[in-house]
């Protein structure tokens, strides 16, 4: 079979890593695997499998070159988007769909018919939302918020979800889509859950790479963009309340860094909390940590949880909306605590007692790449 995974860009991010992992998984499953980006990035992620073929469609530039698309873009920026906030994709993606179909026809003349077209993430599909095809699978990486019942939300939902095959990365994401389907009045062609792949072999190879910046003393760790959704203030306050001897390392960058630095100073934790910034390879840091802690307000799935487990590092997570329970179930359900400062502090204290427990890699069987790839290939 021939597969095409489409993602907005190949910057270093969770959704982008999963897109690359899925393209690798298709190649490992014996498919002719292709990966398409709609925006370039100066330091792109690269697939592990050398047979994955990478392509680029500058959809924004193509849109502008049509002249009509340039006019629509300016009308949107000056009038339409200010009138209807966050509607820019509605107007620009309307022409993006036909442009993507034109590119696909040219692609298939050269490479042959594609059996599966897999769009990863809402931001990717927004750029070409007017494209419809039976082979298309639109993967939702995060929860939707159906409590927003206004006409704008109904318009957006019908543009994105109507008559599409939708794939949720967790049952938690799927449940929010099912609620949205009733409230917003859209009808997808299908809705199923297919989890993200966990490339254990790749992670375990990368976790053994040297990194001279890793602290010599014991530490616990969090790996996430510094955004409000990841709720690092909750983690830092719970860490301070726990009063453990180990340091807290936070890997990631983002707009909330000044707020986080201010909180660290207010709590007098400048020597205890390390903001390690962005790391191309966080796995050596995960491997040497005593514990990985997740404090997010919501998670589509929480892939960093199975990445930590693949590094043989115990995990602790708040029980947030979304997909953390897709990973932390069965023996791992004890790794969940209520999303509250005292409960998280108590969870950290309890997890730090005794030796680092053994991790059973069988817990990750559901996320084995070939198994995930096959689920996409088996869908009717």
KACORNOR-V890352 format. One record per residue. N is the residue number from 0. PSI is psi in whole degrees, 0 to 359 (999 if undefined). Layout:
BEGIN
N;PSI + N;PSI
END
This chain:
BEGIN
0;157 + 1;126 + 2;150 + 3;114 + 4;127 + 5;130 + 6;151 + 7;313 + 8;177 + 9;38 + 10;166 + 11;103 + 12;165 + 13;310 + 14;319 + 15;320 + 16;320 + 17;322 + 18;316 + 19;316 + 20;321 + 21;320 + 22;319 + 23;318 + 24;320 + 25;319 + 26;317 + 27;332 + 28;3 + 29;9 + 30;159 + 31;105 + 32;130 + 33;149 + 34;124 + 35;133 + 36;148 + 37;350 + 38;144 + 39;154 + 40;141 + 41;337 + 42;72 + 43;151 + 44;151 + 45;133 + 46;149 + 47;319 + 48;122 + 49;344 + 50;348 + 51;126 + 52;128 + 53;136 + 54;163 + 55;132 + 56;108 + 57;74 + 58;325 + 59;316 + 60;317 + 61;318 + 62;315 + 63;326 + 64;340 + 65;352 + 66;311 + 67;316 + 68;322 + 69;319 + 70;316 + 71;318 + 72;315 + 73;321 + 74;321 + 75;313 + 76;323 + 77;327 + 78;306 + 79;311 + 80;320 + 81;327 + 82;321 + 83;90 + 84;140 + 85;21 + 86;7 + 87;320 + 88;331 + 89;316 + 90;316 + 91;324 + 92;341 + 93;319 + 94;336 + 95;326 + 96;305 + 97;325 + 98;321 + 99;320 + 100;322 + 101;314 + 102;319 + 103;320 + 104;318 + 105;318 + 106;315 + 107;334 + 108;328 + 109;319 + 110;345 + 111;168 + 112;137 + 113;134 + 114;327 + 115;128 + 116;115 + 117;109 + 118;125 + 119;112 + 120;146 + 121;318 + 122;329 + 123;309 + 124;333 + 125;329 + 126;341 + 127;31 + 128;338 + 129;357 + 130;129 + 131;139 + 132;141 + 133;333 + 134;351 + 135;136 + 136;118 + 137;110 + 138;120 + 139;116 + 140;346 + 141;169 + 142;156 + 143;166 + 144;84 + 145;356 + 146;344 + 147;103 + 148;18 + 149;171 + 150;327 + 151;315 + 152;323 + 153;320 + 154;312 + 155;316 + 156;319 + 157;324 + 158;317 + 159;320 + 160;338 + 161;129 + 162;25 + 163;152 + 164;112 + 165;139 + 166;123 + 167;142 + 168;353 + 169;161 + 170;329 + 171;317 + 172;319 + 173;319 + 174;320 + 175;327 + 176;322 + 177;321 + 178;315 + 179;324 + 180;319 + 181;318 + 182;319 + 183;347 + 184;33 + 185;160 + 186;102 + 187;160 + 188;324 + 189;161 + 190;121 + 191;167 + 192;125 + 193;118 + 194;166 + 195;148 + 196;147 + 197;104 + 198;80 + 199;314 + 200;317 + 201;315 + 202;316 + 203;334 + 204;315 + 205;332 + 206;344 + 207;2 + 208;144 + 209;148 + 210;108 + 211;353 + 212;351 + 213;132 + 214;147 + 215;330 + 216;158 + 217;149 + 218;160 + 219;164 + 220;152 + 221;137 + 222;112 + 223;154 + 224;146 + 225;80 + 226;165 + 227;326 + 228;331 + 229;347 + 230;56 + 231;328 + 232;322 + 233;315 + 234;314 + 235;319 + 236;320 + 237;321 + 238;316 + 239;319 + 240;324 + 241;326 + 242;32 + 243;161 + 244;331 + 245;148 + 246;164 + 247;123 + 248;130 + 249;118 + 250;126 + 251;162 + 252;162 + 253;178 + 254;342 + 255;5 + 256;314 + 257;319 + 258;319 + 259;317 + 260;321 + 261;317 + 262;318 + 263;317 + 264;318 + 265;326 + 266;0 + 267;36 + 268;21 + 269;328 + 270;358 + 271;331 + 272;125 + 273;117 + 274;99 + 275;356 + 276;192 + 277;137 + 278;126 + 279;325 + 280;95 + 281;354 + 282;323 + 283;325 + 284;317 + 285;319 + 286;320 + 287;356 + 288;150 + 289;331 + 290;140 + 291;134 + 292;130 + 293;130 + 294;20 + 295;154 + 296;326 + 297;157 + 298;131 + 299;315 + 300;321 + 301;56 + 302;334 + 303;339 + 304;312 + 305;339 + 306;318 + 307;316 + 308;322 + 309;333 + 310;9 + 311;32 + 312;128 + 313;154 + 314;153 + 315;133 + 316;146 + 317;151 + 318;81 + 319;167 + 320;143 + 321;229 + 322;15 + 323;329 + 324;349 + 325;332 + 326;313 + 327;79 + 328;168 + 329;232 + 330;338 + 331;356 + 332;335 + 333;351 + 334;3 + 335;139 + 336;158 + 337;150 + 338;76 + 339;145 + 340;310 + 341;316 + 342;320 + 343;320 + 344;316 + 345;323 + 346;320 + 347;314 + 348;313 + 349;319 + 350;334 + 351;354 + 352;137 + 353;192 + 354;164 + 355;117 + 356;157 + 357;146 + 358;130 + 359;112 + 360;345 + 361;338 + 362;339 + 363;10 + 364;323 + 365;335 + 366;11 + 367;128 + 368;314 + 369;324 + 370;318 + 371;315 + 372;318 + 373;327 + 374;322 + 375;322 + 376;331 + 377;343 + 378;138 + 379;999
END
